[in-house]
C-alpha cells in the first residue's frame, strides 16, 4: 500500500479518536476545531473560550463546551423570499 494512503488513514483514525474523547489537550483542540495554536492561546489568555488549567500549566478543554462555544451566536436563515436572487438567466 502506498505510504501516502497509510498516512492518510492514520490521520483519519487520529481524528476519530479525538472526536470520542471528553477532555482534549491544547493540540487536540487545535486539530478538532481548526483554530491555530496562536489564536487558541490568545482566546485562553483572554478567557474567551472555556478551558481548564488544573496544575497551572497545561490547558485542557471539555469537548462538549468547545462545541457549544463554536456554535454560539447562531444565525437564523432568511426566508426564501428574502434571499438574494441571481438576476442572470
C-alpha positions in Angstrom: 0.0 0.0 0.0 1.2 3.5 -0.8 2.8 5.4 2.1 0.6 8.4 1.4 -2.6 6.3 1.7 -1.3 4.8 5.0 -0.6 8.2 6.5 -4.0 9.5 5.3 -5.8 6.6 7.0 -3.8 7.1 10.2 -4.7 10.8 10.2 -8.4 9.9 9.8 -8.1 7.4 12.7 -6.5 10.0 14.9 -9.3 12.5 14.2 -11.9 9.9 15.0 -10.2 9.1 18.3 -10.0 12.8 19.3 -13.7 13.2 18.5 -14.6 10.5 21.0 -12.6 12.0 23.9 -14.3 14.0 26.5 -11.3 16.1 27.5 -8.9 17.4 24.9 -5.4 18.7 25.2 -4.4 22.1 23.7 -3.0 20.5 20.5 -6.0 18.2 20.2 -8.3 21.2 20.5 -6.5 22.9 17.7 -6.9 19.9 15.5 -10.5 19.4 16.4 -11.6 23.0 15.8 -9.2 24.0 13.1 -8.1 27.0 15.2 -4.4 27.9 15.0 -2.2 27.4 18.1 -1.5 31.2 18.4 -5.2 32.1 18.2 -6.3 29.4 20.6 -3.6 30.7 23.1 -5.0 34.2 22.7 -8.5 33.0 23.3 -7.5 31.2 26.5 -5.3 34.1 27.8 -8.3 36.5 27.3 -10.7 34.0 28.9 -12.9 33.9 25.8 -13.0 30.2 25.4 -13.9 27.6 28.2 -10.8 25.8 29.4 -9.2 24.4 32.5 -5.7 24.7 33.9 -5.7 22.1 36.8 -2.0 22.4 37.5 -1.5 26.0 36.3 0.5 25.0 33.2 -1.3 22.5 30.9 -4.5 23.6 29.3 -7.4 21.2 28.8 -10.8 21.7 27.1 -14.1 19.8 27.5 -15.2 18.7 24.1 -18.9 19.5 24.7 -18.1 23.0 25.9 -15.9 23.6 22.9 -18.8 22.5 20.6 -21.2 24.8 22.4 -18.7 27.7 22.2 -18.2 27.1 18.4 -21.9 27.1 17.8 -22.6 30.3 19.8 -24.2 33.3 18.1 -26.1 31.2 15.6 -27.8 33.0 12.7 -31.3 32.0 11.6 -31.6 31.5 7.8 -33.5 34.1 5.9 -36.9 33.1 4.5 -36.6 32.1 0.9 -38.5 35.2 -0.3 -35.8 37.4 1.3 -32.7 35.7 -0.1 -30.8 37.4 -2.9 -31.9 36.1 -6.3 -29.4 35.8 -9.1 -30.6 38.1 -11.9 -28.6 36.4 -14.6 -30.7 33.9 -16.5 
